[in-house]
Amino acid sequence: MERYDLVYRLYDEYDTETLREYQEFVDIFPAVDSRAALEHWQDATEELEVRKDEIRSAFATGETFAEVAARANRDQAFTALDLQTKYGRAVNVLVLDVDETLRSAGGTDNEIPRETLHVLTEFHDAGVPIVICTGQTLENVKGFAIQGLGSEIVHSGTLSIVYEAGTGVFTPGHGADTKQLLYEDLDAEIRDVFDDVRSRTLPEAPERLRRGCHLQGNEFNVTMKPNYETGSANAREVIDEALVYLIDLLADAVGSVRESSADGNGEGVVDGETIEDWTRAFYAAQDPEIRGVLEGESAYPDLDPDAVPDALADVLERIDVAYYEADAAEIGSLELNKVVGVERALDVLGVDDPFALVMGDSKSDLRVMRWIDDRDAGIAAAPEHASQDTLEHVLETDELVFDQGKSVDVLRTVYALNQLARLE
């Protein structure tokens, strides 16, 4: 209990709130060509050091406590202390989703806040590798990573990008291992299915979908995105329709690959039911949200999912259909997901014994969270608006739930954890 008592004393006896304000001002002071502004920054820097010196001289571990107080508020510091007591080790790699995690359309105007970017640079400077783990395309992620973190960090050899939810991994500075196209390891049969679906998605789409959606420029996954603001009623309506359309396209592509029989109308039929209906039933059983959309679109078949023919199920069990409400409908490979991508990224980065902070909001992030939990290899955090299953997992583990657009709160908590872990 001695360390808890010391942290209580730290926050009770010192004006840590003002200390943090000085630290934040010094850290993210904008680059301006003004002598008066620079003098103000210098004055703030000197005052910051004076306040830190008071703490340094008052505690045997004063340098660490000064850093904790300057970065984390009381609640964050005690959460960090709880985590340190529970796990007894520091986080040695960050695994971070981007959309609706680091940035939020509703909370940060879809930009990663400056204070979040700065804390990430602090982790980088402390030698903690960063894995950006997202469903976005590589080019999109590279663009905002370089813009936000800087080219030096992106090309430092300690940052990796798992893109398209695990179909590829990009780790600059690692020679032949820099870019790994994981989808090239898939069987030709599965690649043929994806090629078929991708080539037909927009050309064969109903006019409403062609006008209301676009195909994300992926290397492998097939992702339909709305041409409306994410989260809006129009986006929800068009993505619900797109989900049904993609499932039916997938069914037809799988049927072609499996050389299924056809009825007089040219519609694939297996065991007396259309392949489309079997495929809808299969994915409805996999995800209640997908079933809800199918029911809402009057497209839910009254079929027993356990009766899906084996030849069809063997293929569908390797393909993932994902629904992100009012955001995206996507087809991906279950053999390639964020877990597979993160494993490859950690291998390239040389993180042999990971204890990761995994932050995310979706079911694809939940897979990574469960993976680290099964291995006692880290902690998980999610925004308050995360998917229900993701939120439940986080609440059942360490309760690291943050407000929309405030991922920096968890990052500061983990920064404090790493400072405290140095005292062991």
VOPAGU-2260 file (C-alpha; in pm, 1 decimal, decimal comma):
REM VOPAGU-2260
SITE   aa  ch    i         X         Y         Z
SITE  MET   A    0       0,0       0,0       0,0
SITE  GLU   A    1     297,3     234,6      39,0
SITE  ARG   A    2     298,8     333,7    -327,4
SITE  TYR   A    3     -75,1     404,2    -320,3
SITE  ASP   A    4     -16,3     629,9     -19,5
SITE  LEU   A    5     257,9     813,8    -205,1
SITE  VAL   A    6      37,0     869,8    -508,5
SITE  TYR   A    7    -240,8     998,2    -281,7
SITE  ARG   A    8       9,4    1240,2    -132,7
SITE  LEU   A    9     129,9    1346,8    -477,3
SITE  TYR   A   10    -217,0    1450,0    -593,6
SITE  ASP   A   11    -330,8    1588,9    -257,5
SITE  GLU   A   12     -32,4    1810,3    -178,5
SITE  TYR   A   13      65,8    1940,7    -522,7
SITE  ASP   A   14    -121,3    2140,3    -786,0
SITE  THR   A   15     -97,6    1868,6   -1047,0
SITE  GLU   A   16    -376,2    2016,0   -1259,5
SITE  THR   A   17    -176,6    2332,4   -1325,4
SITE  LEU   A   18     134,4    2121,2   -1377,9
SITE  ARG   A   19     -43,9    1925,5   -1653,0
SITE  GLU   A   20    -163,4    2247,5   -1814,6
SITE  TYR   A   21     194,4    2374,3   -1835,5
SITE  GLN   A   22     313,2    2038,4   -1971,5
SITE  GLU   A   23      44,0    2028,7   -2240,0
SITE  PHE   A   24     114,7    2388,2   -2342,0
SITE  VAL   A   25     487,4    2320,3   -2372,3
SITE  ASP   A   26     430,1    1993,5   -2560,3
SITE  ILE   A   27     187,6    2109,8   -2827,8
SITE  PHE   A   28     276,8    2478,3   -2857,6
SITE  PRO   A   29     224,4    2560,1   -3226,7
SITE  ALA   A   30     516,4    2661,4   -3443,5
SITE  VAL   A   31     478,1    3038,6   -3476,7
SITE  ASP   A   32     722,0    3305,2   -3586,9
SITE  SER   A   33     659,6    3542,6   -3300,1
SITE  ARG   A   34     917,4    3659,3   -3049,2
SITE  ALA   A   35     650,9    3734,3   -2788,2
SITE  ALA   A   36     496,5    3388,5   -2828,8
SITE  LEU   A   37     834,7    3218,8   -2801,4
SITE  GLU   A   38     912,7    3414,9   -2486,3
SITE  HIS   A   39     578,9    3302,1   -2343,7
SITE  TRP   A   40     668,6    2940,8   -2426,6
SITE  GLN   A   41    1009,2    2982,0   -2260,5
SITE  ASP   A   42     849,2    3125,3   -1946,4
SITE  ALA   A   43     606,3    2831,6   -1936,6
SITE  THR   A   44     892,4    2585,0   -1979,7
SITE  GLU   A   45    1081,0    2737,1   -1688,7
SITE  GLU   A   46     771,8    2735,7   -1466,6
SITE  LEU   A   47     707,7    2372,8   -1560,2
SITE  GLU   A   48    1057,4    2276,6   -1445,8
SITE  VAL   A   49    1017,5    2467,7   -1119,1
SITE  ARG   A   50     697,4    2278,9   -1041,3
SITE  LYS   A   51     853,0    1945,5   -1136,4
SITE  ASP   A   52    1155,0    2020,5    -918,2
SITE  GLU   A   53     925,1    2059,1    -617,8
SITE  ILE   A   54     802,4    1704,0    -671,2
SITE  ARG   A   55    1147,3    1567,6    -752,6
SITE  SER   A   56    1283,8    1693,3    -422,9
SITE  ALA   A   57     989,2    1568,1    -216,2
SITE  PHE   A   58     991,2    1198,6    -314,6
SITE  ALA   A   59    1260,0     933,2    -333,9
SITE  THR   A   60    1118,6     846,6    -676,4
SITE  GLY   A   61    1057,2    1211,4    -756,9
SITE  GLU   A   62    1158,6    1204,1   -1123,9
SITE  THR   A   63     904,2     932,0   -1198,0
SITE  PHE   A   64     631,8    1095,5    -990,6
SITE  ALA   A   65     693,5    1431,3   -1159,6
SITE  GLU   A   66     644,8    1269,2   -1501,2
SITE  VAL   A   67     329,5    1088,0   -1389,6
SITE  ALA   A   68     178,0    1403,2   -1240,8
SITE  ALA   A   69     261,0    1606,9   -1552,5
SITE  ARG   A   70      93,3    1358,3   -1787,8
SITE  ALA   A   71    -188,4    1186,5   -1598,2
SITE  ASN   A   72    -471,3    1311,3   -1380,1
SITE  ARG   A   73    -557,0    1150,3   -1046,9
SITE  ASP   A   74    -795,4     889,2   -1189,8
SITE  GLN   A   75    -553,3     795,6   -1466,2
SITE  ALA   A   76    -265,2     763,9   -1220,5
SITE  PHE   A   77    -456,3     533,4    -987,7
SITE  THR   A   78    -580,7     325,5   -1280,6
SITE  ALA   A   79    -219,0     295,3   -1392,0
SITE  LEU   A   80    -119,0     188,3   -1042,0
SITE  ASP   A   81    -395,7     -74,3   -1038,1
SITE  LEU   A   82    -274,9    -209,4   -1373,7
SITE  GLN   A   83      84,3    -216,3   -1254,4
SITE  THR   A   84     -18,5    -402,7    -940,4
SITE  LYS   A   85    -224,5    -652,3   -1141,2
SITE  TYR   A   86      17,5    -724,0   -1425,6
SITE  GLY   A   87     355,9    -619,5   -1290,9
SITE  ARG   A   88     492,2    -507,9   -1625,6
SITE  ALA   A   89     495,4    -221,4   -1871,3
SITE  VAL   A   90     323,9    -208,9   -2208,5
SITE  ASN   A   91     588,4    -275,4   -2472,8
SITE  VAL   A   92     383,8    -230,6   -2791,7
SITE  LEU   A   93      77,9     -28,1   -2893,4
SITE  VAL   A   94    -179,0    -188,5   -3126,5
SITE  LEU   A   95    -415,3      86,8   -3235,8
SITE  ASP   A   96    -724,0     101,8   -3452,4
SITE  VAL   A   97    -782,7     438,1   -3619,2
SITE  ASP   A   98   -1141,4     514,6   -3719,6
SITE  GLU   A   99   -1371,6     573,0   -3421,7
SITE  THR   A  100   -1077,8     495,6   -3192,3
SITE  LEU   A  101    -788,1     738,3   -3238,6
SITE  ARG   A  102   -1016,8     966,1   -3435,5
SITE  SER   A  103   -1392,8    1001,0   -3447,4
SITE  ALA   A  104   -1629,4    1152,9   -3700,1
SITE  GLY   A  105   -1848,3    1273,7   -3415,1
SITE  GLY   A  106   -1586,0    1365,8   -3156,8
SITE  THR   A  107   -1273,0    1488,1   -3336,3
SITE  ASP   A  108   -1403,1    1593,7   -3679,1
SITE  ASN   A  109   -1238,7    1276,8   -3814,4
SITE  GLU   A  110    -890,5    1404,2   -3729,2
SITE  ILE   A  111    -647,9    1253,8   -3479,1
SITE  PRO   A  112    -616,2    1521,6   -3207,6
SITE  ARG   A  113    -278,7    1688,5   -3163,2
SITE  GLU   A  114    -252,9    1580,2   -2800,6
SITE  THR   A  115    -305,7    1217,6   -2905,6
SITE  LEU   A  116     -36,7    1241,8   -3171,2
SITE  HIS   A  117     202,1    1396,2   -2920,7
SITE  VAL   A  118     153,6    1116,4   -2667,8
SITE  LEU   A  119     222,7     865,3   -2944,9
SITE  THR   A  120     551,8    1041,9   -3017,7
SITE  GLU   A  121     632,9    1016,2   -2645,8
SITE  PHE   A  122     584,0     639,7   -2662,1
SITE  HIS   A  123     800,6     624,5   -2973,5
SITE  ASP   A  124    1074,9     823,6   -2802,2
SITE  ALA   A  125    1054,6     579,2   -2510,6
SITE  GLY   A  126    1120,6     288,9   -2748,2
SITE  VAL   A  127     766,8     146,4   -2759,4
SITE  PRO   A  128     680,3      15,6   -3110,1
SITE  ILE   A  129     348,8     119,3   -3263,4
SITE  VAL   A  130     126,6    -106,0   -3474,3
SITE  ILE   A  131    -149,9      78,5   -3656,7
SITE  CYS   A  132    -417,5    -182,6   -3715,9
SITE  THR   A  133    -700,6     -73,8   -3942,9
SITE  GLY   A  134    -943,0    -167,5   -4215,3
SITE  GLN   A  135    -821,2     128,3   -4420,7
SITE  THR   A  136    -610,3      95,4   -4734,0
SITE  LEU   A  137    -234,5     122,4   -4702,0
SITE  GLU   A  138    -213,7     449,0   -4894,8
SITE  ASN   A  139    -474,1     613,7   -4672,3
SITE  VAL   A  140    -296,7     505,7   -4355,4
SITE  LYS   A  141      49,2     603,5   -4478,3
SITE  GLY   A  142     -82,5     946,4   -4568,0
SITE  PHE   A  143    -225,1    1043,1   -4231,3
SITE  ALA   A  144      51,9     862,6   -4040,1
SITE  ILE   A  145     322,3    1066,7   -4211,7
SITE  GLN   A  146     118,2    1384,1   -4179,0
SITE  GLY   A  147      41,2    1325,8   -3811,0
SITE  LEU   A  148     348,1    1148,6   -3674,0
SITE  GLY   A  149     608,8    1257,9   -3925,1
SITE  SER   A  150     809,5    1067,6   -4183,3
SITE  GLU   A  151    1093,9    1002,6   -3939,8
SITE  ILE   A  152     872,9     799,8   -3703,7
SITE  VAL   A  153     689,0     618,4   -3983,7
SITE  HIS   A  154    1020,7     511,6   -4138,6
SITE  SER   A  155    1199,1     450,9   -3808,0
SITE  GLY   A  156    1169,5      73,4   -3821,6
SITE  THR   A  157     955,4      67,9   -3506,7
SITE  LEU   A  158     617,8     137,3   -3667,8
SITE  SER   A  159     410,5    -116,7   -3856,6
SITE  ILE   A  160      81,9     -81,3   -4042,5
SITE  VAL   A  161    -162,5    -371,8   -4055,2
SITE  TYR   A  162    -399,5    -263,1   -4329,7
SITE  GLU   A  163    -726,5    -385,3   -4477,4
SITE  ALA   A  164    -796,8    -564,4   -4148,5
SITE  GLY   A  165    -499,8    -796,1   -4186,5
SITE  THR   A  166    -461,2    -865,5   -4557,5
SITE  GLY   A  167    -125,1    -690,1   -4564,4
SITE  VAL   A  168     148,0    -561,0   -4333,3
SITE  PHE   A  169     377,4    -266,0   -4404,7
SITE  THR   A  170     680,6    -210,6   -4180,3
SITE  PRO   A  171     919,8      42,7   -4336,1
SITE  GLY   A  172    1289,1     -12,0   -4284,9
SITE  HIS   A  173    1290,8    -391,7   -4279,9
SITE  GLY   A  174    1418,6    -480,5   -4624,5
SITE  ALA   A  175    1244,0    -777,7   -4782,3
SITE  ASP   A  176    1000,6    -789,9   -4489,5
SITE  THR   A  177     887,6    -428,4   -4535,7
SITE  LYS   A  178     569,1    -513,0   -4727,2
SITE  GLN   A  179     401,9    -848,9   -4688,4
SITE  LEU   A  180      95,2    -934,9   -4896,1
SITE  LEU   A  181     -62,2   -1196,4   -4674,1
SITE  TYR   A  182    -348,9   -1261,2   -4915,3
SITE  GLU   A  183    -104,0   -1415,5   -5160,9
SITE  ASP   A  184     -80,9   -1714,1   -4925,6
SITE  LEU   A  185    -449,7   -1799,4   -4972,4
SITE  ASP   A  186    -567,8   -2088,1   -5189,1
SITE  ALA   A  187    -638,9   -2007,1   -5552,6
SITE  GLU   A  188   -1005,3   -2101,8   -5500,0
SITE  ILE   A  189   -1055,7   -1828,9   -5239,0
SITE  ARG   A  190    -864,3   -1570,5   -5441,5
SITE  ASP   A  191   -1085,0   -1651,1   -5741,7
SITE  VAL   A  192   -1398,1   -1587,2   -5534,7
SITE  PHE   A  193   -1270,3   -1245,3   -5427,2
SITE  ASP   A  194   -1159,4   -1154,4   -5779,7
SITE  ASP   A  195   -1505,4   -1244,4   -5909,8
SITE  VAL   A  196   -1690,9   -1042,1   -5645,5
SITE  ARG   A  197   -1461,2    -740,7   -5678,8
SITE  SER   A  198   -1489,6    -724,1   -6057,4
SITE  ARG   A  199   -1870,4    -732,0   -6046,8
SITE  THR   A  200   -1950,8    -523,6   -5738,8
SITE  LEU   A  201   -2009,3    -186,9   -5903,8
SITE  PRO   A  202   -2084,4    -288,1   -6265,5
SITE  GLU   A  203   -2372,0    -513,7   -6159,2
SITE  ALA   A  204   -2499,6    -305,0   -5867,8
SITE  PRO   A  205   -2850,0    -155,5   -5881,8
SITE  GLU   A  206   -2849,7     211,7   -5974,9
SITE  ARG   A  207   -2927,8     320,1   -5618,1
SITE  LEU   A  208   -2615,5     142,8   -5489,2
SITE  ARG   A  209   -2397,0     274,9   -5771,2
SITE  ARG   A  210   -2504,7     626,8   -5678,9
SITE  GLY   A  211   -2504,8     578,2   -5302,8
SITE  CYS   A  212   -2186,3     373,8   -5252,7
SITE  HIS   A  213   -1829,5     349,9   -5367,2
SITE  LEU   A  214   -1583,4      63,4   -5360,4
SITE  GLN   A  215   -1294,2     127,9   -5122,9
SITE  GLY   A  216    -963,7      98,1   -5308,4
SITE  ASN   A  217    -848,0    -218,3   -5133,5
SITE  GLU   A  218    -579,6    -456,9   -5249,7
SITE  PHE   A  219    -789,2    -759,2   -5152,8
SITE  ASN   A  220   -1097,2    -710,7   -4933,0
SITE  VAL   A  221   -1420,0    -596,4   -5097,3
SITE  THR   A  222   -1559,9    -300,3   -4905,3
SITE  MET   A  223   -1859,9     -88,2   -4997,7
SITE  LYS   A  224   -1867,2     254,4   -4833,6
SITE  PRO   A  225   -2151,6     507,8   -4836,0
SITE  ASN   A  226   -2142,0     830,7   -5033,5
SITE  TYR   A  227   -2312,4     990,1   -4734,8
SITE  GLU   A  228   -2186,5    1101,2   -4396,5
SITE  THR   A  229   -2093,7     802,4   -4182,7
SITE  GLY   A  230   -2363,0     736,7   -3924,4
SITE  SER   A  231   -2637,5     921,9   -4111,1
SITE  ALA   A  232   -2977,5     775,0   -4192,5
SITE  ASN   A  233   -2894,6     772,0   -4564,9
SITE  ALA   A  234   -2567,2     590,9   -4497,7
SITE  ARG   A  235   -2744,4     331,4   -4284,7
SITE  GLU   A  236   -3007,2     270,2   -4550,8
SITE  VAL   A  237   -2763,5     227,6   -4837,6
SITE  ILE   A  238   -2518,4      10,6   -4641,0
SITE  ASP   A  239   -2800,4    -220,9   -4531,5
SITE  GLU   A  240   -2892,0    -267,4   -4896,2
SITE  ALA   A  241   -2525,4    -309,3   -4989,8
SITE  LEU   A  242   -2482,8    -586,2   -4732,3
SITE  VAL   A  243   -2757,3    -796,7   -4889,5
SITE  TYR   A  244   -2617,6    -727,3   -5235,5
SITE  LEU   A  245   -2264,1    -833,3   -5136,2
SITE  ILE   A  246   -2386,6   -1153,6   -4971,7
SITE  ASP   A  247   -2573,1   -1246,4   -5288,9
SITE  LEU   A  248   -2272,2   -1163,5   -5507,8
SITE  LEU   A  249   -2057,5   -1379,4   -5283,1
SITE  ALA   A  250   -2306,4   -1664,2   -5310,1
SITE  ASP   A  251   -2299,8   -1646,5   -5687,8
SITE  ALA   A  252   -1920,0   -1633,4   -5697,9
SITE  VAL   A  253   -1887,2   -1931,0   -5463,4
SITE  GLY   A  254   -2145,1   -2119,0   -5668,2
SITE  SER   A  255   -1943,7   -2058,5   -5983,8
SITE  VAL   A  256   -1623,2   -2176,5   -5820,6
SITE  ARG   A  257   -1792,0   -2487,5   -5680,7
SITE  GLU   A  258   -1956,8   -2554,9   -6018,1
SITE  SER   A  259   -2298,1   -2594,1   -5858,3
SITE  SER   A  260   -2594,7   -2705,3   -6061,8
SITE  ALA   A  261   -2843,9   -2448,8   -6187,5
SITE  ASP   A  262   -3218,6   -2448,9   -6236,3
SITE  GLY   A  263   -3399,2   -2342,1   -6549,9
SITE  ASN   A  264   -3353,3   -1974,6   -6469,7
SITE  GLY   A  265   -2977,4   -2009,1   -6436,4
SITE  GLU   A  266   -3001,5   -1956,7   -6060,7
SITE  GLY   A  267   -2768,8   -2176,3   -5854,2
SITE  VAL   A  268   -2957,1   -2438,2   -5654,6
SITE  VAL   A  269   -2827,2   -2681,6   -5392,7
SITE  ASP   A  270   -3048,7   -2930,1   -5208,8
SITE  GLY   A  271   -3359,8   -2761,2   -5341,3
SITE  GLU   A  272   -3271,7   -2409,2   -5222,0
SITE  THR   A  273   -3089,1   -2126,1   -5394,5
SITE  ILE   A  274   -2726,0   -2068,2   -5305,5
SITE  GLU   A  275   -2821,0   -1709,0   -5222,5
SITE  ASP   A  276   -3067,0   -1824,6   -4956,9
SITE  TRP   A  277   -2823,6   -2076,4   -4809,9
SITE  THR   A  278   -2554,3   -1807,5   -4796,1
SITE  ARG   A  279   -2787,7   -1555,4   -4634,0
SITE  ALA   A  280   -2887,2   -1814,4   -4373,2
SITE  PHE   A  281   -2522,9   -1900,4   -4304,9
SITE  TYR   A  282   -2414,2   -1542,4   -4232,9
SITE  ALA   A  283   -2733,0   -1454,4   -4045,3
SITE  ALA   A  284   -2645,1   -1732,3   -3802,0
SITE  GLN   A  285   -2291,2   -1595,2   -3765,8
SITE  ASP   A  286   -2389,2   -1241,4   -3666,1
SITE  PRO   A  287   -2714,5   -1113,2   -3510,9
SITE  GLU   A  288   -2657,9    -772,1   -3670,8
SITE  ILE   A  289   -2644,9    -928,2   -4016,2
SITE  ARG   A  290   -2961,4   -1122,0   -3941,6
SITE  GLY   A  291   -3130,0    -799,8   -3832,8
SITE  VAL   A  292   -3036,9    -629,2   -4158,8
SITE  LEU   A  293   -3158,5    -923,4   -4366,1
SITE  GLU   A  294   -3488,4    -923,1   -4179,6
SITE  GLY   A  295   -3522,2    -547,6   -4226,0
SITE  GLU   A  296   -3457,2    -582,4   -4598,4
SITE  SER   A  297   -3708,3    -871,5   -4626,7
SITE  ALA   A  298   -3418,2   -1093,1   -4730,5
SITE  TYR   A  299   -3397,7   -1337,3   -4440,0
SITE  PRO   A  300   -3460,4   -1698,1   -4550,2
SITE  ASP   A  301   -3636,2   -1939,1   -4317,3
SITE  LEU   A  302   -3367,2   -2205,3   -4344,1
SITE  ASP   A  303   -3180,9   -2408,6   -4085,3
SITE  PRO   A  304   -2818,9   -2283,5   -4094,0
SITE  ASP   A  305   -2703,3   -2625,6   -3975,1
SITE  ALA   A  306   -2844,2   -2768,8   -4296,9
SITE  VAL   A  307   -2621,8   -2559,7   -4525,3
SITE  PRO   A  308   -2469,9   -2810,7   -4770,2
SITE  ASP   A  309   -2118,6   -2914,5   -4673,2
SITE  ALA   A  310   -1961,7   -2821,0   -5006,9
SITE  LEU   A  311   -2092,9   -2464,7   -4970,8
SITE  ALA   A  312   -2021,8   -2434,8   -4598,1
SITE  ASP   A  313   -1661,1   -2544,9   -4651,7
SITE  VAL   A  314   -1601,8   -2229,6   -4856,8
SITE  LEU   A  315   -1818,1   -1988,4   -4656,1
SITE  GLU   A  316   -1642,7   -2087,0   -4333,3
SITE  ARG   A  317   -1326,8   -1932,5   -4477,4
SITE  ILE   A  318   -1488,6   -1603,3   -4580,2
SITE  ASP   A  319   -1597,6   -1325,1   -4348,1
SITE  VAL   A  320   -1889,2   -1091,3   -4410,7
SITE  ALA   A  321   -1871,5    -782,8   -4190,6
SITE  TYR   A  322   -2136,4    -519,8   -4128,0
SITE  TYR   A  323   -2051,4    -180,5   -3980,5
SITE  GLU   A  324   -2374,1       7,2   -3924,1
SITE  ALA   A  325   -2404,2     315,8   -4145,0
SITE  ASP   A  326   -2035,2     283,1   -4233,5
SITE  ALA   A  327   -1944,6     -20,5   -4446,3
SITE  ALA   A  328   -2032,8    -365,3   -4574,0
SITE  GLU   A  329   -1730,8    -584,1   -4634,9
SITE  ILE   A  330   -1617,9    -925,7   -4748,7
SITE  GLY   A  331   -1283,9   -1049,2   -4618,0
SITE  SER   A  332   -1097,3   -1370,1   -4550,5
SITE  LEU   A  333   -1129,8   -1537,4   -4211,3
SITE  GLU   A  334    -781,7   -1674,1   -4271,8
SITE  LEU   A  335    -661,8   -1313,5   -4283,4
SITE  ASN   A  336    -770,6   -1088,3   -3999,7
SITE  LYS   A  337    -620,1    -833,6   -3767,4
SITE  VAL   A  338    -481,2   -1107,0   -3541,1
SITE  VAL   A  339    -286,4   -1262,2   -3828,5
SITE  GLY   A  340    -162,0    -918,7   -3931,1
SITE  VAL   A  341     -61,8    -821,4   -3577,8
SITE  GLU   A  342     126,6   -1148,9   -3530,1
SITE  ARG   A  343     323,0   -1083,6   -3848,4
SITE  ALA   A  344     387,9    -720,3   -3750,8
SITE  LEU   A  345     518,9    -819,0   -3407,4
SITE  ASP   A  346     744,9   -1076,3   -3568,7
SITE  VAL   A  347     894,1    -817,5   -3805,5
SITE  LEU   A  348     932,2    -563,6   -3523,4
SITE  GLY   A  349    1106,5    -822,2   -3306,8
SITE  VAL   A  350     854,6    -805,3   -3020,3
SITE  ASP   A  351     902,3   -1159,3   -2890,3
SITE  ASP   A  352     723,9   -1123,5   -2556,5
SITE  PRO   A  353     445,3    -872,5   -2618,1
SITE  PHE   A  354     245,9    -697,0   -2351,9
SITE  ALA   A  355      27,6    -482,0   -2571,5
SITE  LEU   A  356    -225,5    -207,5   -2534,8
SITE  VAL   A  357    -494,6    -292,4   -2790,9
SITE  MET   A  358    -738,9     -11,3   -2866,8
SITE  GLY   A  359   -1035,1     -52,5   -3099,3
SITE  ASP   A  360   -1409,3     -33,6   -3143,2
SITE  SER   A  361   -1517,6    -314,8   -3374,2
SITE  LYS   A  362   -1549,5    -691,0   -3389,5
SITE  SER   A  363   -1225,9    -714,6   -3586,5
SITE  ASP   A  364   -1049,8    -536,8   -3298,6
SITE  LEU   A  365   -1222,2    -767,2   -3050,7
SITE  ARG   A  366   -1044,8   -1063,7   -3209,3
SITE  VAL   A  367    -710,1    -903,1   -3127,4
SITE  MET   A  368    -826,7    -822,5   -2773,8
SITE  ARG   A  369    -929,4   -1182,5   -2714,6
SITE  TRP   A  370    -604,2   -1305,4   -2864,7
SITE  ILE   A  371    -391,9   -1106,2   -2618,6
SITE  ASP   A  372    -624,3   -1193,9   -2330,9
SITE  ASP   A  373    -591,1   -1566,4   -2401,1
SITE  ARG   A  374    -213,0   -1528,1   -2383,1
SITE  ASP   A  375    -196,8   -1283,9   -2090,3
SITE  ALA   A  376     -21,2   -1059,4   -2338,0
SITE  GLY   A  377    -175,7    -720,3   -2277,7
SITE  ILE   A  378    -472,3    -500,7   -2198,4
SITE  ALA   A  379    -765,1    -374,9   -2404,9
SITE  ALA   A  380    -941,8     -40,0   -2433,0
SITE  ALA   A  381   -1243,1      78,3   -2631,8
SITE  PRO   A  382   -1451,6     392,5   -2684,0
SITE  GLU   A  383   -1790,9     412,8   -2518,8
SITE  HIS   A  384   -1963,6     375,3   -2857,5
SITE  ALA   A  385   -1781,6      52,6   -2950,9
SITE  SER   A  386   -1973,5    -254,2   -3065,9
SITE  GLN   A  387   -2159,6    -426,5   -2785,1
SITE  ASP   A  388   -1939,3    -736,8   -2779,4
SITE  THR   A  389   -1622,6    -527,3   -2779,6
SITE  LEU   A  390   -1749,3    -307,6   -2498,4
SITE  GLU   A  391   -1851,1    -608,5   -2290,5
SITE  HIS   A  392   -1505,4    -762,2   -2327,4
SITE  VAL   A  393   -1332,3    -442,4   -2217,3
SITE  LEU   A  394   -1565,2    -399,3   -1920,1
SITE  GLU   A  395   -1507,4    -759,4   -1814,8
SITE  THR   A  396   -1128,6    -718,0   -1819,6
SITE  ASP   A  397    -983,5    -382,8   -1708,3
SITE  GLU   A  398   -1272,9    -142,2   -1776,5
SITE  LEU   A  399   -1060,0      85,4   -1994,7
SITE  VAL   A  400   -1349,8     262,9   -2165,0
SITE  PHE   A  401   -1297,9     617,2   -2290,5
SITE  ASP   A  402   -1524,4     893,6   -2418,0
SITE  GLN   A  403   -1570,7     947,9   -2790,1
SITE  GLY   A  404   -1263,6    1117,9   -2933,1
SITE  LYS   A  405   -1066,2    1085,7   -2607,0
SITE  SER   A  406    -831,4     795,6   -2675,5
SITE  VAL   A  407    -558,4    1015,2   -2528,6
SITE  ASP   A  408    -700,4     944,1   -2181,3
SITE  VAL   A  409    -609,8     575,5   -2206,8
SITE  LEU   A  410    -275,2     653,4   -2367,4
SITE  ARG   A  411    -190,2     880,3   -2074,2
SITE  THR   A  412    -293,7     607,1   -1832,0
SITE  VAL   A  413     -61,7     360,4   -2001,9
SITE  TYR   A  414     216,4     618,3   -2014,1
SITE  ALA   A  415     180,6     648,2   -1636,9
SITE  LEU   A  416     176,2     267,9   -1605,9
SITE  ASN   A  417     506,3     246,9   -1790,7
SITE  GLN   A  418     659,2     511,9   -1566,9
SITE  LEU   A  419     548,8     328,7   -1252,1
SITE  ALA   A  420     666,7      -7,4   -1386,3
SITE  ARG   A  421    1021,0     130,7   -1401,1
SITE  LEU   A  422    1023,7     144,5   -1021,6
SITE  GLU   A  423    1004,5    -234,1    -987,4
